[in-house]
Amino acid sequence: MNNFDFRGYFCGCLKPLDLTVTAAAEALGVTRKALSDLLNGHSGVSPDMAIRLEKIGWSTADHWMRMQLQRDLWEARQRSASIKVTKKFPAPGAPVPA
């Protein structure tokens, strides 16, 4: 999993339950804007939101956090060419070159 689209996943949860964004936000105890930002890709799943999703029965908080971490790492890899380091070190436990 890399470029995961939370919007599509959430819409798949909301539509069968005939839930609006407003109703889902109320059930989660968040503002409509907070949920809308998540659905539209303007924010990610926070640990608090992951717990809220778990509490309403939509998978586990660990699951949501793993998906968010994978998304964050995918985004970082997309810009990896611009991430500069100044020195390389041998891996821990690797022999040091002479």
N, C-alpha and C positions, 0 to 999 in steps of 0.2 A: 504494500500500500504506500502510495506516495502523495499524489495530488488529490487527496480525499476531499470531496465536496460535502460539507456538513449540510448545506442548504438542501440538497437532494435527499439526504438521509432523513432530515427532520420533516421535510414535506411528506416523505413516505410514511412517517409516523402520524402526522397531523391529519392528513386526508382521510384515512380509513376510520378515524375516530370522529370525523366531522368537527375537528377543532379549528378555531381561528387562532391566529397568532396571539390575539388579546386573551382569549380563554386559556391557551397554553401558558402564557406568561403569568396569568393569575394563579393557575395551578402550581406553577413552579415558584411563585412568590418573588417574581422579578418584574421589572417594568416591561412594557411592550417594547420600548426602545432597546432595552438590553437583549431581549430575545431576537428582535428584528436585526440588530447588529450582528448577532451570531449567525442567523439564517442567511444574511446577505454577505457574509465573509468579512465584515468590518471588525470583528473580534473573534477570539478563539474561545475554546472551552476552558474556563478557569477551574481550579480545584473545587470552589464552592458550587459552580454550575454543575460539575460532574457529580457531586453529591446530591444535588437537587434532582438531577436526571435519574440517578440511582433510586432515590426515595420515591419517585413516581412510577418506578418499575421499568424504566427504559435502560436496561443493561446495568453494568456495574460502574462505579466511579473509576476503578482501575482501567476498565475498558476505554472509557472516554478519555482518560488522561494519556493512555498509550496512543490512541488515535491522534490526539492533539500533538503529542511529542513527535510522532511520525510526520505529521504535516509540517511542524516547525523545522524539523531536520530537512525535509524535502525542500522547503523554501530557502534554507541556508545553503543547501547544495546548489541551488539554482544560481546563487551569487558567489559561489566558492572562488571563482577566479579573482574576485575583488578582495578576498580575505587574504591579507599578507602576513607572513611570519618572517622574522629576521634570522632565525637560527634553527637548525635541526639537531636533535639529540638522539642518541641510540635508544631503542626501546628498553624499558626496565628489564634487567636480566640478560640483555643481549651483550655479546662481547664488545668491548671498546676497541675501535680500530687503532692500530699502532701508528 
